[in-house]
Amino acid sequence: MAKNVALWVFGYGSLIWRPDMPYVCAYWATAHQWARRFWQGSHDHRGTVDAPGRVLTLVPLVNAHCHGRVFGIPASEKEATLAALDYREKNGYERCELDVTTKELGDVTALTYVAPEHNEAWLGDASIYDISAHINTAKGPSGTNRDYVLSLHAALQSQGIDDEHISAVAETLLAMR
């Protein structure tokens, strides 16, 4: 299947459970030296301009690993997929290439989107409780921020993946109900 791939896209958030793009193959993959964190504001999907939600970005972290999915995009869909992803990730994200490791293919270079600290929607670090409390009340055109977290947590758990940050936020959210 990999021979028909013109672009690899690494998803570490909602792309895991809602890929919404044409792909010819998908594999679980690991980005080494990166951690996912709810440090990016969402004014357009899981929040609003007046009440932004919190969504994921990748941050560099020594000895960390971020498990996600890598999607193989065929040449016939490459430009349309890039345009759709650029639009989807428009709220402070930048394209970034990184190497990810798959069991099936070994290492591949994939495109992903990272929200750098200098972007206007950056919210930054906070305690797990504060992040969870923020997420618990936020909602936007794509639904509640809470559903975003719990859907990702369920998708990771279904694969036996325990991401400490995601699990801590999800467990705190469930305790807030």
C-alpha positions as protocol buffer text, in pm:
chain_id: "A"
residue {
  index: 1
  type: MET
  ca { x: 0 y: 0 z: 0 }
}
residue {
  index: 2
  type: ALA
  ca { x: 277 y: 247 z: 82 }
}
residue {
  index: 3
  type: LYS
  ca { x: 386 y: 266 z: -283 }
}
residue {
  index: 4
  type: ASN
  ca { x: 73 y: 470 z: -371 }
}
residue {
  index: 5
  type: VAL
  ca { x: 149 y: 734 z: -106 }
}
residue {
  index: 6
  type: ALA
  ca { x: 253 y: 1086 z: -210 }
}
residue {
  index: 7
  type: LEU
  ca { x: 227 y: 1238 z: 140 }
}
residue {
  index: 8
  type: TRP
  ca { x: 227 y: 1105 z: 495 }
}
residue {
  index: 9
  type: VAL
  ca { x: 22 y: 1300 z: 750 }
}
residue {
  index: 10
  type: PHE
  ca { x: 73 y: 1243 z: 1123 }
}
residue {
  index: 11
  type: GLY
  ca { x: -232 y: 1298 z: 1341 }
}
residue {
  index: 12
  type: TYR
  ca { x: -202 y: 1321 z: 1718 }
}
residue {
  index: 13
  type: GLY
  ca { x: -540 y: 1470 z: 1814 }
}
residue {
  index: 14
  type: SER
  ca { x: -879 y: 1459 z: 1647 }
}
residue {
  index: 15
  type: LEU
  ca { x: -729 y: 1312 z: 1328 }
}
residue {
  index: 16
  type: ILE
  ca { x: -684 y: 990 z: 1526 }
}
residue {
  index: 17
  type: TRP
  ca { x: -1057 y: 940 z: 1574 }
}
residue {
  index: 18
  type: ARG
  ca { x: -1195 y: 1161 z: 1296 }
}
residue {
  index: 19
  type: PRO
  ca { x: -951 y: 1159 z: 1002 }
}
residue {
  index: 20
  type: ASP
  ca { x: -1189 y: 1333 z: 758 }
}
residue {
  index: 21
  type: MET
  ca { x: -946 y: 1306 z: 464 }
}
residue {
  index: 22
  type: PRO
  ca { x: -894 y: 1056 z: 184 }
}
residue {
  index: 23
  type: TYR
  ca { x: -616 y: 809 z: 258 }
}
residue {
  index: 24
  type: VAL
  ca { x: -504 y: 478 z: 113 }
}
residue {
  index: 25
  type: CYS
  ca { x: -352 y: 338 z: 433 }
}
residue {
  index: 26
  type: ALA
  ca { x: -310 y: 430 z: 798 }
}
residue {
  index: 27
  type: TYR
  ca { x: -77 y: 301 z: 1068 }
}
residue {
  index: 28
  type: TRP
  ca { x: -21 y: 370 z: 1433 }
}
residue {
  index: 29
  type: ALA
  ca { x: 301 y: 565 z: 1465 }
}
residue {
  index: 30
  type: THR
  ca { x: 523 y: 724 z: 1727 }
}
residue {
  index: 31
  type: ALA
  ca { x: 687 y: 1066 z: 1718 }
}
residue {
  index: 32
  type: HIS
  ca { x: 990 y: 1056 z: 1947 }
}
residue {
  index: 33
  type: GLN
  ca { x: 1101 y: 1356 z: 2154 }
}
residue {
  index: 34
  type: TRP
  ca { x: 753 y: 1512 z: 2127 }
}
residue {
  index: 35
  type: ALA
  ca { x: 466 y: 1531 z: 2377 }
}
residue {
  index: 36
  type: ARG
  ca { x: 107 y: 1635 z: 2316 }
}
residue {
  index: 37
  type: ARG
  ca { x: -34 y: 1907 z: 2541 }
}
residue {
  index: 38
  type: PHE
  ca { x: -360 y: 2103 z: 2568 }
}
residue {
  index: 39
  type: TRP
  ca { x: -180 y: 2435 z: 2540 }
}
residue {
  index: 40
  type: GLN
  ca { x: -340 y: 2575 z: 2222 }
}
residue {
  index: 41
  type: GLY
  ca { x: -657 y: 2782 z: 2217 }
}
residue {
  index: 42
  type: SER
  ca { x: -940 y: 2694 z: 1981 }
}
residue {
  index: 43
  type: HIS
  ca { x: -1151 y: 2985 z: 1861 }
}
residue {
  index: 44
  type: ASP
  ca { x: -1295 y: 2804 z: 1563 }
}
residue {
  index: 45
  type: HIS
  ca { x: -1360 y: 2437 z: 1651 }
}
residue {
  index: 46
  type: ARG
  ca { x: -1391 y: 2361 z: 2024 }
}
residue {
  index: 47
  type: GLY
  ca { x: -1448 y: 2715 z: 2142 }
}
residue {
  index: 48
  type: THR
  ca { x: -1528 y: 3065 z: 2024 }
}
residue {
  index: 49
  type: VAL
  ca { x: -1342 y: 3395 z: 2001 }
}
residue {
  index: 50
  type: ASP
  ca { x: -1502 y: 3504 z: 2330 }
}
residue {
  index: 51
  type: ALA
  ca { x: -1454 y: 3167 z: 2502 }
}
residue {
  index: 52
  type: PRO
  ca { x: -1177 y: 2963 z: 2338 }
}
residue {
  index: 53
  type: GLY
  ca { x: -1143 y: 2593 z: 2407 }
}
residue {
  index: 54
  type: ARG
  ca { x: -816 y: 2408 z: 2463 }
}
residue {
  index: 55
  type: VAL
  ca { x: -682 y: 2176 z: 2195 }
}
residue {
  index: 56
  type: LEU
  ca { x: -361 y: 1990 z: 2141 }
}
residue {
  index: 57
  type: THR
  ca { x: -25 y: 2087 z: 2008 }
}
residue {
  index: 58
  type: LEU
  ca { x: 305 y: 1906 z: 2011 }
}
residue {
  index: 59
  type: VAL
  ca { x: 587 y: 2035 z: 2226 }
}
residue {
  index: 60
  type: PRO
  ca { x: 945 y: 1909 z: 2212 }
}
residue {
  index: 61
  type: LEU
  ca { x: 1033 y: 1705 z: 2520 }
}
residue {
  index: 62
  type: VAL
  ca { x: 1338 y: 1488 z: 2577 }
}
residue {
  index: 63
  type: ASN
  ca { x: 1257 y: 1118 z: 2621 }
}
residue {
  index: 64
  type: ALA
  ca { x: 889 y: 1170 z: 2532 }
}
residue {
  index: 65
  type: HIS
  ca { x: 690 y: 981 z: 2270 }
}
residue {
  index: 66
  type: CYS
  ca { x: 363 y: 1081 z: 2114 }
}
residue {
  index: 67
  type: HIS
  ca { x: 158 y: 794 z: 1972 }
}
residue {
  index: 68
  type: GLY
  ca { x: -70 y: 886 z: 1685 }
}
residue {
  index: 69
  type: ARG
  ca { x: -167 y: 772 z: 1340 }
}
residue {
  index: 70
  type: VAL
  ca { x: 9 y: 831 z: 1013 }
}
residue {
  index: 71
  type: PHE
  ca { x: -209 y: 846 z: 703 }
}
residue {
  index: 72
  type: GLY
  ca { x: -90 y: 779 z: 348 }
}
residue {
  index: 73
  type: ILE
  ca { x: -239 y: 1032 z: 107 }
}
residue {
  index: 74
  type: PRO
  ca { x: -245 y: 941 z: -265 }
}
residue {
  index: 75
  type: ALA
  ca { x: -101 y: 1180 z: -524 }
}
residue {
  index: 76
  type: SER
  ca { x: -447 y: 1248 z: -668 }
}
residue {
  index: 77
  type: GLU
  ca { x: -560 y: 1386 z: -329 }
}
residue {
  index: 78
  type: LYS
  ca { x: -243 y: 1554 z: -207 }
}
residue {
  index: 79
  type: GLU
  ca { x: -318 y: 1918 z: -296 }
}
residue {
  index: 80
  type: ALA
  ca { x: -683 y: 1903 z: -188 }
}
residue {
  index: 81
  type: THR
  ca { x: -582 y: 1735 z: 139 }
}
residue {
  index: 82
  type: LEU
  ca { x: -319 y: 1999 z: 211 }
}
residue {
  index: 83
  type: ALA
  ca { x: -568 y: 2278 z: 142 }
}
residue {
  index: 84
  type: ALA
  ca { x: -827 y: 2116 z: 371 }
}
residue {
  index: 85
  type: LEU
  ca { x: -573 y: 2059 z: 649 }
}
residue {
  index: 86
  type: ASP
  ca { x: -438 y: 2414 z: 619 }
}
residue {
  index: 87
  type: TYR
  ca { x: -794 y: 2540 z: 664 }
}
residue {
  index: 88
  type: ARG
  ca { x: -871 y: 2300 z: 950 }
}
residue {
  index: 89
  type: GLU
  ca { x: -551 y: 2396 z: 1134 }
}
residue {
  index: 90
  type: LYS
  ca { x: -563 y: 2768 z: 1057 }
}
residue {
  index: 91
  type: ASN
  ca { x: -595 y: 2889 z: 1416 }
}
residue {
  index: 92
  type: GLY
  ca { x: -226 y: 2923 z: 1501 }
}
residue {
  index: 93
  type: TYR
  ca { x: -81 y: 2602 z: 1360 }
}
residue {
  index: 94
  type: GLU
  ca { x: 215 y: 2573 z: 1126 }
}
residue {
  index: 95
  type: ARG
  ca { x: 314 y: 2287 z: 900 }
}
residue {
  index: 96
  type: CYS
  ca { x: 599 y: 2081 z: 1038 }
}
residue {
  index: 97
  type: GLU
  ca { x: 778 y: 1770 z: 911 }
}
residue {
  index: 98
  type: LEU
  ca { x: 885 y: 1507 z: 1159 }
}
residue {
  index: 99
  type: ASP
  ca { x: 1002 y: 1149 z: 1153 }
}
residue {
  index: 100
  type: VAL
  ca { x: 761 y: 894 z: 1296 }
}
residue {
  index: 101
  type: THR
  ca { x: 813 y: 525 z: 1351 }
}
residue {
  index: 102
  type: THR
  ca { x: 563 y: 258 z: 1250 }
}
residue {
  index: 103
  type: LYS
  ca { x: 577 y: -115 z: 1314 }
}
residue {
  index: 104
  type: GLU
  ca { x: 486 y: -184 z: 951 }
}
residue {
  index: 105
  type: LEU
  ca { x: 711 y: 60 z: 765 }
}
residue {
  index: 106
  type: GLY
  ca { x: 983 y: 165 z: 1006 }
}
residue {
  index: 107
  type: ASP
  ca { x: 1057 y: 538 z: 994 }
}
residue {
  index: 108
  type: VAL
  ca { x: 868 y: 773 z: 764 }
}
residue {
  index: 109
  type: THR
  ca { x: 878 y: 1151 z: 734 }
}
residue {
  index: 110
  type: ALA
  ca { x: 532 y: 1294 z: 786 }
}
residue {
  index: 111
  type: LEU
  ca { x: 365 y: 1631 z: 777 }
}
residue {
  index: 112
  type: THR
  ca { x: 192 y: 1746 z: 1093 }
}
residue {
  index: 113
  type: TYR
  ca { x: 69 y: 2073 z: 1237 }
}
residue {
  index: 114
  type: VAL
  ca { x: 223 y: 2229 z: 1547 }
}
residue {
  index: 115
  type: ALA
  ca { x: 106 y: 2543 z: 1724 }
}
residue {
  index: 116
  type: PRO
  ca { x: 415 y: 2739 z: 1824 }
}
residue {
  index: 117
  type: GLU
  ca { x: 426 y: 2938 z: 2146 }
}
residue {
  index: 118
  type: HIS
  ca { x: 431 y: 3272 z: 1963 }
}
residue {
  index: 119
  type: ASN
  ca { x: 90 y: 3229 z: 1792 }
}
residue {
  index: 120
  type: GLU
  ca { x: -206 y: 3448 z: 1892 }
}
residue {
  index: 121
  type: ALA
  ca { x: -418 y: 3156 z: 2018 }
}
residue {
  index: 122
  type: TRP
  ca { x: -151 y: 3014 z: 2250 }
}
residue {
  index: 123
  type: LEU
  ca { x: -278 y: 2948 z: 2604 }
}
residue {
  index: 124
  type: GLY
  ca { x: 25 y: 2767 z: 2742 }
}
residue {
  index: 125
  type: ASP
  ca { x: 77 y: 2543 z: 3039 }
}
residue {
  index: 126
  type: ALA
  ca { x: -155 y: 2524 z: 3338 }
}
residue {
  index: 127
  type: SER
  ca { x: -235 y: 2270 z: 3605 }
}
residue {
  index: 128
  type: ILE
  ca { x: -428 y: 1959 z: 3501 }
}
residue {
  index: 129
  type: TYR
  ca { x: -722 y: 2083 z: 3707 }
}
residue {
  index: 130
  type: ASP
  ca { x: -723 y: 2427 z: 3541 }
}
residue {
  index: 131
  type: ILE
  ca { x: -689 y: 2277 z: 3193 }
}
residue {
  index: 132
  type: SER
  ca { x: -973 y: 2035 z: 3267 }
}
residue {
  index: 133
  type: ALA
  ca { x: -1199 y: 2302 z: 3416 }
}
residue {
  index: 134
  type: HIS
  ca { x: -1144 y: 2517 z: 3107 }
}
residue {
  index: 135
  type: ILE
  ca { x: -1216 y: 2225 z: 2873 }
}
residue {
  index: 136
  type: ASN
  ca { x: -1525 y: 2121 z: 3072 }
}
residue {
  index: 137
  type: THR
  ca { x: -1711 y: 2442 z: 2985 }
}
residue {
  index: 138
  type: ALA
  ca { x: -1584 y: 2517 z: 2632 }
}
residue {
  index: 139
  type: LYS
  ca { x: -1781 y: 2444 z: 2318 }
}
residue {
  index: 140
  type: GLY
  ca { x: -1769 y: 2557 z: 1959 }
}
residue {
  index: 141
  type: PRO
  ca { x: -1891 y: 2475 z: 1609 }
}
residue {
  index: 142
  type: SER
  ca { x: -1726 y: 2130 z: 1617 }
}
residue {
  index: 143
  type: GLY
  ca { x: -1884 y: 2038 z: 1951 }
}
residue {
  index: 144
  type: THR
  ca { x: -1785 y: 2042 z: 2313 }
}
residue {
  index: 145
  type: ASN
  ca { x: -1423 y: 2055 z: 2416 }
}
residue {
  index: 146
  type: ARG
  ca { x: -1501 y: 1778 z: 2666 }
}
residue {
  index: 147
  type: ASP
  ca { x: -1612 y: 1540 z: 2386 }
}
residue {
  index: 148
  type: TYR
  ca { x: -1288 y: 1612 z: 2198 }
}
residue {
  index: 149
  type: VAL
  ca { x: -1080 y: 1501 z: 2497 }
}
residue {
  index: 150
  type: LEU
  ca { x: -1291 y: 1197 z: 2584 }
}
residue {
  index: 151
  type: SER
  ca { x: -1306 y: 1078 z: 2222 }
}
residue {
  index: 152
  type: LEU
  ca { x: -928 y: 1099 z: 2191 }
}
residue {
  index: 153
  type: HIS
  ca { x: -879 y: 927 z: 2527 }
}
residue {
  index: 154
  type: ALA
  ca { x: -1113 y: 642 z: 2422 }
}
residue {
  index: 155
  type: ALA
  ca { x: -935 y: 601 z: 2087 }
}
residue {
  index: 156
  type: LEU
  ca { x: -596 y: 581 z: 2257 }
}
residue {
  index: 157
  type: GLN
  ca { x: -720 y: 344 z: 2526 }
}
residue {
  index: 158
  type: SER
  ca { x: -870 y: 114 z: 2259 }
}
residue {
  index: 159
  type: GLN
  ca { x: -514 y: 65 z: 2131 }
}
residue {
  index: 160
  type: GLY
  ca { x: -364 y: 16 z: 2477 }
}
residue {
  index: 161
  type: ILE
  ca { x: -199 y: 358 z: 2463 }
}
residue {
  index: 162
  type: ASP
  ca { x: -180 y: 549 z: 2789 }
}
residue {
  index: 163
  type: ASP
  ca { x: -77 y: 909 z: 2734 }
}
residue {
  index: 164
  type: GLU
  ca { x: -20 y: 1052 z: 3081 }
}
residue {
  index: 165
  type: HIS
  ca { x: -137 y: 1405 z: 2992 }
}
residue {
  index: 166
  type: ILE
  ca { x: -450 y: 1291 z: 2805 }
}
residue {
  index: 167
  type: SER
  ca { x: -539 y: 1039 z: 3076 }
}
residue {
  index: 168
  type: ALA
  ca { x: -497 y: 1294 z: 3355 }
}
residue {
  index: 169
  type: VAL
  ca { x: -720 y: 1547 z: 3179 }
}
residue {
  index: 170
  type: ALA
  ca { x: -981 y: 1285 z: 3086 }
}
residue {
  index: 171
  type: GLU
  ca { x: -995 y: 1145 z: 3441 }
}
residue {
  index: 172
  type: THR
  ca { x: -1026 y: 1493 z: 3588 }
}
residue {
  index: 173
  type: LEU
  ca { x: -1305 y: 1577 z: 3343 }
}
residue {
  index: 174
  type: LEU
  ca { x: -1494 y: 1260 z: 3435 }
}
residue {
  index: 175
  type: ALA
  ca { x: -1465 y: 1350 z: 3804 }
}
residue {
  index: 176
  type: MET
  ca { x: -1615 y: 1695 z: 3730 }
}
residue {
  index: 177
  type: ARG
  ca { x: -1942 y: 1558 z: 3593 }
}
